[in-house]
Every structure is written in structure tokens, then in C-alpha cells.
């Protein structure tokens, strides 16, 4: 609704017309006329309701046989971009949600397609920004603020919730067809045959990526083989790395405190000078391992030899450690170098192994298999590194 | 870019061709193209690419597919080991 020519409601006009919807002045030609079949004063109250705050992505309200449905923008605003950055850096991830229910993009009618989405706002944003020039309904189901694929794995993006939401939104009164377009990555939680049996709506699996939706719709709900395949490109890997670091914050904090405290131990029982210098060096090695495993390895993933993520971390960590040994050759004694060569790959290996949770191609059976081998070896390497590090302290090096 | 391949011969995916009716749904939902149709029945053509997401088994109305699907992130698996429960994303991680 255009705001410039519609005068804001003043208290007096509202109070004067308290009975019900007043006739709209004919002069307000740019404001849509209030529809009479709507519940009392709905048109007037579009922008404000006591106790409610309008979400910034809602542009208007559409009246439907079951009541008003929010129409949402297909362009992302500044708040959406800011929110996405916060999510990528792990801030407030547990409450980036939108209210489940029915939404509209464009001017959908009874024949318009219904897309099912999760109530994680990043998922919802990823969907609506691809739907400009498309008239469609979006059925947002309650996945507890988790994205489609992860929620499908847990079953919260699932048959039961879809059936429940179709019924509570009275979808059968809004659309004349009986089809739901469900993202393909929702399939682990959704049994298409069960949804059809329980709700009467047929599940059509859409493409993996929302960006393919326009061509999927144009081609009569047909997805190409490429649209059905999940990818893991450099950009997709890169955007996942900040949260890997943030998730390690607590562990990293404790590790660094311990390294400083242990750094003071030496021939003079405890030295504050050593604590500072050895603690700093050891923390630098830890952080190098962290960055190598949680950032560098994910980015270079396809080019690092090996299949197991833990092994890729070792390879990248060893390369980084050898490089560091070369750069700081003058500062490191033999046990110090040994500690570096053991510790950095071990930390990198552990962090890279943790990235399995973010990849799009590793299987739980495989992850468990590699962990059974990798964790004892990582522990052993760290133990060896600690031994060499103390040896270095008592032999007078760093 | 070289292809990303994970460990060989670890997946728990099984297909019982006797029960397959050729509805093709598994070929549609698999995000890694593990299945292909041959002579009106599904076939496992690229089994090692399976990531055990469980989409195929969940959508097979004829119970021809079985796979032990689960959470594939290391911290969830460690949580599972430590607590004796099934690996779960409720570990506080954001997997």
C-alpha cells in the first residue's frame, strides 16, 4: 500500500467511527478500497494492531476465504542481510524464526502453487527472494527455527507437521488444486505417500536450490538432474566457516588459558616470563591449527588429498606446521619443532573432523568410522606434543 | 575442481529390488544421484556417494529401501558416545 497519499489515522477519526468500518472517502483513489466482507475494520488496521508489531518483510495483507494472509516482499532488505550475517557468525541462531502459517508472494489465487518451507528465517528468505514475478503461497511449517535439511533429518520438517499445518491453515479452502511443492531436501523427513493419505495433498518434490524454482515452475514442475543434485562449492563451504570458529570459542578460550598456565612450568618451578612467552607461542600454534582445520581445510577441501576429513586436516596441518618450522627456524629448538609438528596437525585434524557436520556429502557411518580411528591418534599426538613442549622448557628452549 | 568423494563401502543403504515397483521416487529425492532406473526398477548405481540422509527409504511406499539414517556431525556422535543416547543435534551445536 502506498503510504504517501494515505493519511495516517488520527485518534479522533478512529474514535468517531468506532461502530465499524467507515466508508472510504472517494478521493483516496490510490488507496485500495476496503473490502466489505472482511472482518470489522480489518482494512484500517492493516498497519497497526494493539500488541502486535508488523514484520518488516510483510508488504500487505491479502484477503482469502479463510481470512487475511500476509503478503511478503521478494526483495531482501537491510535487516534481512544483517540477520543473515549474524546467523553466519553464530549470533542468536536459536531464535531466528518466523511465525509458522500461510504467506503469499505476489497475488496468488486458487490455482497458484503452494511451496512448503521451514520457519528458519534464512530458509524463508532464501525462498522468497527467488519468487519475484511469481504468484504463490508459502506454507511455513514449524521446524523450531531449523533449516529444511537439518530439520528433515530430525523429522521436525516432516509428514506430521505438514499435515497438521495444511489442516490448521485450511489450505483446501484457499487453493482449488491438491498439490504441495516440498523442497527436495525436506524428503528425509517427509513420506510423500503418507502426506497424500493423511491430507489429500500430493507432494511434488521441488529442486534442491530455491534459485531453480522459477525454471522448475516454468517447465511444468519438472526438475533437471542437475537441480536434484546437492553441491558443495567453494562459496557454499566458505560461508559455513565462521560458525565453525565461533562454535569452538569456548573450547579455544579454555585451551588458551591452560596453555598460558602450563607455559610457566619450567626449571625454575614457575616463571611468569616463561608463562607469557611460552604461553603465547603455544596459543599461536593452537590458533594456527584451528584456522587450518576449521577454515583452510573446508575451503581447500577438494584439493587436499584423502577422503576422511580428519585425514585432510592432518595433511593441511602438517603443511602449515612445516611452513611454520621453516619461518621460525631460528626461534625453535628441536623439541619445540617436534611439539609444533605434532600439535598443529592434531588440532587441525580435530577441527576438520568437526566440519563433517556441515558438509553435504559425508555419511554418519563414515564419520563414525573415521572418528574411531582419528580421535585416539589426535589424543596421542597432543600428548606427544605436550611432552616435547615440556622437554623444550627444561632444556632451555621455547 | 576434483570431485568430493567420501569413504568407500561404509553406507548402510540397501535396496530390495524384489519389492521395487519402479515408482522412481528414490531417483527424485536422492541428492547424490545414487539411484538409476533400469528395466523399470531402481538400481544402486553409485552406492558410495550415499550420505545416509534417509530420503529414499522414507519415501519408498513399498519398503524396498533401508538405510540407517542419522546425524553426521562429529560433535553429535561424541555426544552420543558419552551419553549412550542416539547421536543428536541437541548437543548444543548448530548442525
HADDOCK unambig.tbl for C-alpha pairs under 7 A between the chains (distance, minus, plus):
assign (segid A and resid 153 and name CA) (segid B and resid 53 and name CA) 6.73 0.50 0.50
assign (segid A and resid 184 and name CA) (segid B and resid 29 and name CA) 5.81 0.50 0.50
assign (segid A and resid 187 and name CA) (segid B and resid 29 and name CA) 6.25 0.50 0.50
assign (segid A and resid 187 and name CA) (segid B and resid 55 and name CA) 4.86 0.50 0.50
assign (segid A and resid 188 and name CA) (segid B and resid 53 and name CA) 6.01 0.50 0.50
assign (segid A and resid 188 and name CA) (segid B and resid 54 and name CA) 5.05 0.50 0.50
assign (segid A and resid 188 and name CA) (segid B and resid 55 and name CA) 3.60 0.50 0.50
assign (segid A and resid 188 and name CA) (segid B and resid 58 and name CA) 6.18 0.50 0.50
assign (segid A and resid 190 and name CA) (segid B and resid 58 and name CA) 6.79 0.50 0.50
assign (segid A and resid 191 and name CA) (segid B and resid 58 and name CA) 5.41 0.50 0.50
assign (segid A and resid 191 and name CA) (segid B and resid 59 and name CA) 4.67 0.50 0.50
assign (segid A and resid 192 and name CA) (segid B and resid 59 and name CA) 5.94 0.50 0.50
assign (segid A and resid 193 and name CA) (segid B and resid 61 and name CA) 6.40 0.50 0.50
assign (segid A and resid 228 and name CA) (segid B and resid 28 and name CA) 6.86 0.50 0.50
assign (segid A and resid 228 and name CA) (segid B and resid 31 and name CA) 5.83 0.50 0.50
assign (segid A and resid 229 and name CA) (segid B and resid 31 and name CA) 4.63 0.50 0.50
assign (segid A and resid 229 and name CA) (segid B and resid 32 and name CA) 5.47 0.50 0.50
assign (segid A and resid 229 and name CA) (segid B and resid 33 and name CA) 6.72 0.50 0.50
assign (segid A and resid 230 and name CA) (segid B and resid 31 and name CA) 5.22 0.50 0.50
assign (segid A and resid 230 and name CA) (segid B and resid 32 and name CA) 6.45 0.50 0.50
assign (segid A and resid 302 and name CA) (segid B and resid 1 and name CA) 6.86 0.50 0.50
assign (segid A and resid 302 and name CA) (segid B and resid 2 and name CA) 5.62 0.50 0.50
assign (segid A and resid 302 and name CA) (segid B and resid 3 and name CA) 6.40 0.50 0.50
assign (segid A and resid 302 and name CA) (segid B and resid 4 and name CA) 5.58 0.50 0.50
assign (segid A and resid 303 and name CA) (segid B and resid 2 and name CA) 6.67 0.50 0.50
assign (segid A and resid 307 and name CA) (segid B and resid 5 and name CA) 6.22 0.50 0.50
assign (segid A and resid 307 and name CA) (segid B and resid 6 and name CA) 5.04 0.50 0.50
assign (segid A and resid 307 and name CA) (segid B and resid 7 and name CA) 5.81 0.50 0.50
assign (segid A and resid 308 and name CA) (segid B and resid 6 and name CA) 6.57 0.50 0.50
assign (segid A and resid 308 and name CA) (segid B and resid 7 and name CA) 6.48 0.50 0.50
assign (segid A and resid 353 and name CA) (segid B and resid 74 and name CA) 6.58 0.50 0.50
assign (segid A and resid 354 and name CA) (segid B and resid 73 and name CA) 6.45 0.50 0.50
assign (segid A and resid 354 and name CA) (segid B and resid 74 and name CA) 5.07 0.50 0.50
assign (segid A and resid 354 and name CA) (segid B and resid 75 and name CA) 6.56 0.50 0.50
assign (segid A and resid 356 and name CA) (segid B and resid 72 and name CA) 6.60 0.50 0.50
assign (segid A and resid 356 and name CA) (segid B and resid 73 and name CA) 5.27 0.50 0.50
assign (segid A and resid 356 and name CA) (segid B and resid 74 and name CA) 6.46 0.50 0.50
assign (segid A and resid 357 and name CA) (segid B and resid 72 and name CA) 5.49 0.50 0.50
assign (segid A and resid 357 and name CA) (segid B and resid 73 and name CA) 3.43 0.50 0.50
assign (segid A and resid 357 and name CA) (segid B and resid 74 and name CA) 6.31 0.50 0.50
assign (segid A and resid 357 and name CA) (segid B and resid 95 and name CA) 5.74 0.50 0.50
assign (segid A and resid 358 and name CA) (segid B and resid 95 and name CA) 6.55 0.50 0.50
assign (segid A and resid 361 and name CA) (segid B and resid 51 and name CA) 5.45 0.50 0.50
assign (segid A and resid 362 and name CA) (segid B and resid 6 and name CA) 6.13 0.50 0.50
assign (segid A and resid 362 and name CA) (segid B and resid 51 and name CA) 5.23 0.50 0.50
assign (segid A and resid 362 and name CA) (segid B and resid 72 and name CA) 6.96 0.50 0.50
assign (segid A and resid 363 and name CA) (segid B and resid 11 and name CA) 6.94 0.50 0.50
assign (segid A and resid 363 and name CA) (segid B and resid 50 and name CA) 6.87 0.50 0.50
assign (segid A and resid 363 and name CA) (segid B and resid 51 and name CA) 3.89 0.50 0.50
assign (segid A and resid 363 and name CA) (segid B and resid 52 and name CA) 5.34 0.50 0.50
assign (segid A and resid 363 and name CA) (segid B and resid 72 and name CA) 5.89 0.50 0.50
assign (segid A and resid 364 and name CA) (segid B and resid 52 and name CA) 6.82 0.50 0.50
assign (segid A and resid 364 and name CA) (segid B and resid 70 and name CA) 6.05 0.50 0.50
assign (segid A and resid 364 and name CA) (segid B and resid 71 and name CA) 6.01 0.50 0.50
assign (segid A and resid 364 and name CA) (segid B and resid 72 and name CA) 4.02 0.50 0.50
assign (segid A and resid 365 and name CA) (segid B and resid 10 and name CA) 6.00 0.50 0.50
assign (segid A and resid 365 and name CA) (segid B and resid 11 and name CA) 6.14 0.50 0.50
assign (segid A and resid 366 and name CA) (segid B and resid 7 and name CA) 6.07 0.50 0.50
assign (segid A and resid 366 and name CA) (segid B and resid 10 and name CA) 5.63 0.50 0.50
assign (segid A and resid 367 and name CA) (segid B and resid 72 and name CA) 6.34 0.50 0.50
assign (segid A and resid 367 and name CA) (segid B and resid 74 and name CA) 6.85 0.50 0.50
